[in-house]
Amino acid sequence: MMDINFGSGMNGIEAIEEIKKAVDYNIVPVIAVTGYSDQTLCMSDHAGLINEIITKPFSKKELMDVINRFIR
């Protein structure tokens, strides 16, 4: 899970790009956490980096549903 907006400096997308450069992590799914309401824009802008987006605020059930899609 990666927050998209860290506030200042490197953002979550830049961090994902750096992490995905490592051979052992280039296939690890990424669940983006964001406060942005337009998930489709965020997904289309970063296709191939982000596997799923969950928008804040989210419930425990929503979070578990997203996580469970990747650990089954």
Backbone atoms as SQL, in Angstrom:
CREATE TABLE atoms (id INTEGER PRIMARY KEY, chain TEXT, resi INTEGER, resn TEXT, atom TEXT, x REAL, y REAL, z REAL);
INSERT INTO atoms VALUES
  (1, 'A', 1, 'MET', 'N', 0.857, -1.169, 0.000),
  (2, 'A', 1, 'MET', 'CA', 0.000, 0.000, 0.000),
  (3, 'A', 1, 'MET', 'C', 0.895, 1.222, 0.000),
  (4, 'A', 2, 'MET', 'N', 0.500, 2.195, -0.824),
  (5, 'A', 2, 'MET', 'CA', 1.307, 3.407, -0.936),
  (6, 'A', 2, 'MET', 'C', 0.390, 4.622, -0.982),
  (7, 'A', 3, 'ASP', 'N', 0.657, 5.565, -0.095),
  (8, 'A', 3, 'ASP', 'CA', -0.059, 6.831, -0.147),
  (9, 'A', 3, 'ASP', 'C', 0.468, 7.601, -1.358),
  (10, 'A', 4, 'ILE', 'N', -0.404, 8.237, -2.091),
  (11, 'A', 4, 'ILE', 'CA', -0.014, 8.950, -3.304),
  (12, 'A', 4, 'ILE', 'C', 0.627, 10.300, -2.988),
  (13, 'A', 5, 'ASN', 'N', 0.137, 10.970, -1.959),
  (14, 'A', 5, 'ASN', 'CA', 0.623, 12.311, -1.660),
  (15, 'A', 5, 'ASN', 'C', 1.300, 12.327, -0.294),
  (16, 'A', 6, 'PHE', 'N', 2.626, 12.481, -0.295),
  (17, 'A', 6, 'PHE', 'CA', 3.376, 12.535, 0.963),
  (18, 'A', 6, 'PHE', 'C', 3.381, 13.925, 1.579),
  (19, 'A', 7, 'GLY', 'N', 2.993, 14.923, 0.803),
  (20, 'A', 7, 'GLY', 'CA', 3.005, 16.289, 1.303),
  (21, 'A', 7, 'GLY', 'C', 4.073, 17.112, 0.617),
  (22, 'A', 8, 'SER', 'N', 5.331, 16.809, 0.890),
  (23, 'A', 8, 'SER', 'CA', 6.406, 17.547, 0.222),
  (24, 'A', 8, 'SER', 'C', 7.501, 16.569, -0.176),
  (25, 'A', 9, 'GLY', 'N', 8.298, 16.963, -1.147),
  (26, 'A', 9, 'GLY', 'CA', 9.362, 16.081, -1.615),
  (27, 'A', 9, 'GLY', 'C', 8.817, 15.025, -2.551),
  (28, 'A', 10, 'MET', 'N', 9.385, 13.830, -2.485),
  (29, 'A', 10, 'MET', 'CA', 8.964, 12.719, -3.335),
  (30, 'A', 10, 'MET', 'C', 7.505, 12.364, -3.056),
  (31, 'A', 11, 'ASN', 'N', 6.747, 12.080, -4.117),
  (32, 'A', 11, 'ASN', 'CA', 5.364, 11.641, -3.910),
  (33, 'A', 11, 'ASN', 'C', 5.281, 10.117, -4.034),
  (34, 'A', 12, 'GLY', 'N', 4.110, 9.570, -3.798),
  (35, 'A', 12, 'GLY', 'CA', 3.930, 8.126, -3.814),
  (36, 'A', 12, 'GLY', 'C', 4.206, 7.493, -5.165),
  (37, 'A', 13, 'ILE', 'N', 3.841, 8.175, -6.249),
  (38, 'A', 13, 'ILE', 'CA', 4.086, 7.656, -7.596),
  (39, 'A', 13, 'ILE', 'C', 5.588, 7.541, -7.843),
  (40, 'A', 14, 'GLU', 'N', 6.326, 8.564, -7.465),
  (41, 'A', 14, 'GLU', 'CA', 7.786, 8.518, -7.628),
  (42, 'A', 14, 'GLU', 'C', 8.397, 7.402, -6.781),
  (43, 'A', 15, 'ALA', 'N', 7.873, 7.211, -5.581),
  (44, 'A', 15, 'ALA', 'CA', 8.367, 6.137, -4.717),
  (45, 'A', 15, 'ALA', 'C', 8.082, 4.772, -5.342),
  (46, 'A', 16, 'ILE', 'N', 6.887, 4.590, -5.905),
  (47, 'A', 16, 'ILE', 'CA', 6.538, 3.326, -6.565),
  (48, 'A', 16, 'ILE', 'C', 7.486, 3.074, -7.738),
  (49, 'A', 17, 'GLU', 'N', 7.751, 4.107, -8.526),
  (50, 'A', 17, 'GLU', 'CA', 8.660, 3.959, -9.668),
  (51, 'A', 17, 'GLU', 'C', 10.030, 3.476, -9.210),
  (52, 'A', 18, 'GLU', 'N', 10.533, 4.019, -8.115),
  (53, 'A', 18, 'GLU', 'CA', 11.837, 3.604, -7.595),
  (54, 'A', 18, 'GLU', 'C', 11.794, 2.169, -7.059),
  (55, 'A', 19, 'ILE', 'N', 10.753, 1.834, -6.346),
  (56, 'A', 19, 'ILE', 'CA', 10.619, 0.486, -5.787),
  (57, 'A', 19, 'ILE', 'C', 10.531, -0.547, -6.909),
  (58, 'A', 20, 'LYS', 'N', 9.765, -0.244, -7.962),
  (59, 'A', 20, 'LYS', 'CA', 9.561, -1.187, -9.064),
  (60, 'A', 20, 'LYS', 'C', 10.838, -1.426, -9.876),
  (61, 'A', 21, 'LYS', 'N', 11.840, -0.566, -9.724),
  (62, 'A', 21, 'LYS', 'CA', 13.119, -0.772, -10.408),
  (63, 'A', 21, 'LYS', 'C', 13.877, -1.970, -9.841),
  (64, 'A', 22, 'ALA', 'N', 13.611, -2.313, -8.601),
  (65, 'A', 22, 'ALA', 'CA', 14.280, -3.444, -7.958),
  (66, 'A', 22, 'ALA', 'C', 13.671, -4.742, -8.481),
  (67, 'A', 23, 'VAL', 'N', 14.503, -5.649, -8.947),
  (68, 'A', 23, 'VAL', 'CA', 14.044, -6.892, -9.565),
  (69, 'A', 23, 'VAL', 'C', 13.078, -7.660, -8.663),
  (70, 'A', 24, 'ASP', 'N', 13.364, -7.729, -7.390),
  (71, 'A', 24, 'ASP', 'CA', 12.525, -8.488, -6.461),
  (72, 'A', 24, 'ASP', 'C', 11.159, -7.846, -6.217),
  (73, 'A', 25, 'TYR', 'N', 11.000, -6.578, -6.570),
  (74, 'A', 25, 'TYR', 'CA', 9.759, -5.869, -6.281),
  (75, 'A', 25, 'TYR', 'C', 8.990, -5.429, -7.524),
  (76, 'A', 26, 'ASN', 'N', 9.489, -5.716, -8.715),
  (77, 'A', 26, 'ASN', 'CA', 8.828, -5.206, -9.913),
  (78, 'A', 26, 'ASN', 'C', 7.494, -5.877, -10.213),
  (79, 'A', 27, 'ILE', 'N', 7.205, -7.010, -9.581),
  (80, 'A', 27, 'ILE', 'CA', 5.908, -7.665, -9.797),
  (81, 'A', 27, 'ILE', 'C', 4.982, -7.565, -8.583),
  (82, 'A', 28, 'VAL', 'N', 5.410, -6.886, -7.549),
  (83, 'A', 28, 'VAL', 'CA', 4.596, -6.730, -6.340),
  (84, 'A', 28, 'VAL', 'C', 3.422, -5.795, -6.648),
  (85, 'A', 29, 'PRO', 'N', 2.190, -6.228, -6.366),
  (86, 'A', 29, 'PRO', 'CA', 1.047, -5.354, -6.625),
  (87, 'A', 29, 'PRO', 'C', 1.066, -4.135, -5.707),
  (88, 'A', 30, 'VAL', 'N', 0.579, -3.013, -6.234),
  (89, 'A', 30, 'VAL', 'CA', 0.543, -1.768, -5.474),
  (90, 'A', 30, 'VAL', 'C', -0.904, -1.314, -5.330),
  (91, 'A', 31, 'ILE', 'N', -1.294, -1.087, -4.088),
  (92, 'A', 31, 'ILE', 'CA', -2.598, -0.516, -3.775),
  (93, 'A', 31, 'ILE', 'C', -2.337, 0.929, -3.370),
  (94, 'A', 32, 'ALA', 'N', -2.834, 1.855, -4.192),
  (95, 'A', 32, 'ALA', 'CA', -2.638, 3.275, -3.918),
  (96, 'A', 32, 'ALA', 'C', -3.720, 3.760, -2.968),
  (97, 'A', 33, 'VAL', 'N', -3.311, 4.566, -2.013),
  (98, 'A', 33, 'VAL', 'CA', -4.225, 5.189, -1.060),
  (99, 'A', 33, 'VAL', 'C', -4.229, 6.671, -1.369),
  (100, 'A', 34, 'THR', 'N', -5.416, 7.225, -1.582),
  (101, 'A', 34, 'THR', 'CA', -5.489, 8.626, -1.967),
  (102, 'A', 34, 'THR', 'C', -6.734, 9.305, -1.414),
  (103, 'A', 35, 'GLY', 'N', -6.658, 10.593, -1.313),
  (104, 'A', 35, 'GLY', 'CA', -7.811, 11.404, -0.946),
  (105, 'A', 35, 'GLY', 'C', -8.469, 11.996, -2.181),
  (106, 'A', 36, 'TYR', 'N', -7.851, 11.791, -3.352),
  (107, 'A', 36, 'TYR', 'CA', -8.426, 12.285, -4.604),
  (108, 'A', 36, 'TYR', 'C', -9.690, 11.507, -4.905),
  (109, 'A', 37, 'SER', 'N', -10.705, 12.185, -5.418),
  (110, 'A', 37, 'SER', 'CA', -11.975, 11.506, -5.684),
  (111, 'A', 37, 'SER', 'C', -12.018, 10.863, -7.066),
  (112, 'A', 38, 'ASP', 'N', -11.189, 11.300, -8.008),
  (113, 'A', 38, 'ASP', 'CA', -11.239, 10.766, -9.370),
  (114, 'A', 38, 'ASP', 'C', -10.254, 9.617, -9.530),
  (115, 'A', 39, 'GLN', 'N', -10.686, 8.409, -9.171),
  (116, 'A', 39, 'GLN', 'CA', -9.828, 7.230, -9.246),
  (117, 'A', 39, 'GLN', 'C', -9.453, 6.883, -10.670),
  (118, 'A', 40, 'THR', 'N', -10.365, 7.066, -11.618),
  (119, 'A', 40, 'THR', 'CA', -10.083, 6.691, -13.009),
  (120, 'A', 40, 'THR', 'C', -8.958, 7.541, -13.571),
  (121, 'A', 41, 'LEU', 'N', -8.919, 8.812, -13.227),
  (122, 'A', 41, 'LEU', 'CA', -7.835, 9.682, -13.686),
  (123, 'A', 41, 'LEU', 'C', -6.508, 9.219, -13.121),
  (124, 'A', 42, 'CYS', 'N', -6.494, 8.916, -11.845),
  (125, 'A', 42, 'CYS', 'CA', -5.258, 8.457, -11.205),
  (126, 'A', 42, 'CYS', 'C', -4.788, 7.140, -11.814),
  (127, 'A', 43, 'MET', 'N', -5.692, 6.205, -12.055),
  (128, 'A', 43, 'MET', 'CA', -5.328, 4.909, -12.637),
  (129, 'A', 43, 'MET', 'C', -4.816, 5.072, -14.060),
  (130, 'A', 44, 'SER', 'N', -5.494, 5.872, -14.873),
  (131, 'A', 44, 'SER', 'CA', -5.089, 6.011, -16.268),
  (132, 'A', 44, 'SER', 'C', -3.747, 6.718, -16.388),
  (133, 'A', 45, 'ASP', 'N', -3.479, 7.648, -15.513),
  (134, 'A', 45, 'ASP', 'CA', -2.209, 8.375, -15.543),
  (135, 'A', 45, 'ASP', 'C', -1.031, 7.498, -15.135),
  (136, 'A', 46, 'HIS', 'N', -1.283, 6.427, -14.405),
  (137, 'A', 46, 'HIS', 'CA', -0.198, 5.614, -13.852),
  (138, 'A', 46, 'HIS', 'C', -0.403, 4.122, -14.124),
  (139, 'A', 47, 'ALA', 'N', -0.923, 3.829, -15.301),
  (140, 'A', 47, 'ALA', 'CA', -1.149, 2.436, -15.693),
  (141, 'A', 47, 'ALA', 'C', 0.167, 1.672, -15.634),
  (142, 'A', 48, 'GLY', 'N', 0.111, 0.473, -15.108),
  (143, 'A', 48, 'GLY', 'CA', 1.308, -0.350, -14.986),
  (144, 'A', 48, 'GLY', 'C', 2.016, -0.203, -13.656),
  (145, 'A', 49, 'LEU', 'N', 1.761, 0.869, -12.945),
  (146, 'A', 49, 'LEU', 'CA', 2.374, 1.066, -11.624),
  (147, 'A', 49, 'LEU', 'C', 1.417, 0.702, -10.507),
  (148, 'A', 50, 'ILE', 'N', 0.150, 1.067, -10.688),
  (149, 'A', 50, 'ILE', 'CA', -0.859, 0.904, -9.644),
  (150, 'A', 50, 'ILE', 'C', -1.831, -0.188, -10.055),
  (151, 'A', 51, 'ASN', 'N', -2.064, -1.133, -9.156),
  (152, 'A', 51, 'ASN', 'CA', -3.005, -2.217, -9.433),
  (153, 'A', 51, 'ASN', 'C', -4.413, -1.922, -8.940),
  (154, 'A', 52, 'GLU', 'N', -4.506, -1.115, -7.905),
  (155, 'A', 52, 'GLU', 'CA', -5.807, -0.822, -7.289),
  (156, 'A', 52, 'GLU', 'C', -5.687, 0.494, -6.551),
  (157, 'A', 53, 'ILE', 'N', -6.813, 1.189, -6.419),
  (158, 'A', 53, 'ILE', 'CA', -6.841, 2.439, -5.667),
  (159, 'A', 53, 'ILE', 'C', -7.945, 2.354, -4.628),
  (160, 'A', 54, 'ILE', 'N', -7.638, 2.835, -3.435),
  (161, 'A', 54, 'ILE', 'CA', -8.656, 2.971, -2.394),
  (162, 'A', 54, 'ILE', 'C', -8.631, 4.439, -1.955),
  (163, 'A', 55, 'THR', 'N', -9.820, 5.025, -1.877),
  (164, 'A', 55, 'THR', 'CA', -9.939, 6.448, -1.583),
  (165, 'A', 55, 'THR', 'C', -10.288, 6.681, -0.120),
  (166, 'A', 56, 'LYS', 'N', -9.554, 7.610, 0.490),
  (167, 'A', 56, 'LYS', 'CA', -9.816, 7.994, 1.879),
  (168, 'A', 56, 'LYS', 'C', -11.052, 8.890, 1.931),
  (169, 'A', 57, 'PRO', 'N', -11.846, 8.815, 2.944),
  (170, 'A', 57, 'PRO', 'CA', -11.801, 7.828, 4.021),
  (171, 'A', 57, 'PRO', 'C', -12.399, 6.506, 3.543),
  (172, 'A', 58, 'PHE', 'N', -11.889, 5.407, 4.063),
  (173, 'A', 58, 'PHE', 'CA', -12.413, 4.096, 3.700),
  (174, 'A', 58, 'PHE', 'C', -12.696, 3.304, 4.974),
  (175, 'A', 59, 'SER', 'N', -13.596, 2.360, 4.842),
  (176, 'A', 59, 'SER', 'CA', -13.955, 1.530, 5.995),
  (177, 'A', 59, 'SER', 'C', -13.003, 0.345, 6.093),
  (178, 'A', 60, 'LYS', 'N', -13.025, -0.307, 7.228),
  (179, 'A', 60, 'LYS', 'CA', -12.206, -1.507, 7.423),
  (180, 'A', 60, 'LYS', 'C', -12.607, -2.572, 6.403),
  (181, 'A', 61, 'LYS', 'N', -13.901, -2.717, 6.127),
  (182, 'A', 61, 'LYS', 'CA', -14.370, -3.699, 5.160),
  (183, 'A', 61, 'LYS', 'C', -13.838, -3.384, 3.763),
  (184, 'A', 62, 'GLU', 'N', -13.902, -2.119, 3.351),
  (185, 'A', 62, 'GLU', 'CA', -13.378, -1.741, 2.031),
  (186, 'A', 62, 'GLU', 'C', -11.893, -2.071, 1.923),
  (187, 'A', 63, 'LEU', 'N', -11.142, -1.753, 2.955),
  (188, 'A', 63, 'LEU', 'CA', -9.710, -2.036, 2.968),
  (189, 'A', 63, 'LEU', 'C', -9.455, -3.538, 2.882),
  (190, 'A', 64, 'MET', 'N', -10.152, -4.311, 3.677),
  (191, 'A', 64, 'MET', 'CA', -9.956, -5.763, 3.664),
  (192, 'A', 64, 'MET', 'C', -10.363, -6.380, 2.327),
  (193, 'A', 65, 'ASP', 'N', -11.410, -5.860, 1.704),
  (194, 'A', 65, 'ASP', 'CA', -11.828, -6.361, 0.385),
  (195, 'A', 65, 'ASP', 'C', -10.726, -6.148, -0.646),
  (196, 'A', 66, 'VAL', 'N', -10.104, -4.982, -0.637),
  (197, 'A', 66, 'VAL', 'CA', -9.025, -4.682, -1.584),
  (198, 'A', 66, 'VAL', 'C', -7.823, -5.585, -1.311),
  (199, 'A', 67, 'ILE', 'N', -7.419, -5.682, -0.069),
  (200, 'A', 67, 'ILE', 'CA', -6.261, -6.519, 0.283),
  (201, 'A', 67, 'ILE', 'C', -6.522, -7.978, -0.076),
  (202, 'A', 68, 'ASN', 'N', -7.703, -8.468, 0.224),
  (203, 'A', 68, 'ASN', 'CA', -8.027, -9.869, -0.054),
  (204, 'A', 68, 'ASN', 'C', -7.981, -10.220, -1.539),
  (205, 'A', 69, 'ARG', 'N', -8.249, -9.258, -2.403),
  (206, 'A', 69, 'ARG', 'CA', -8.169, -9.516, -3.848),
  (207, 'A', 69, 'ARG', 'C', -6.736, -9.885, -4.264),
  (208, 'A', 70, 'PHE', 'N', -5.759, -9.441, -3.507),
  (209, 'A', 70, 'PHE', 'CA', -4.367, -9.669, -3.880),
  (210, 'A', 70, 'PHE', 'C', -3.679, -10.798, -3.111),
  (211, 'A', 71, 'ILE', 'N', -4.254, -11.226, -1.997),
  (212, 'A', 71, 'ILE', 'CA', -3.575, -12.266, -1.224),
  (213, 'A', 71, 'ILE', 'C', -4.187, -13.650, -1.406),
  (214, 'A', 72, 'ARG', 'N', -5.228, -13.738, -2.163),
  (215, 'A', 72, 'ARG', 'CA', -5.858, -15.062, -2.387),
  (216, 'A', 72, 'ARG', 'C', -5.126, -15.836, -3.424);
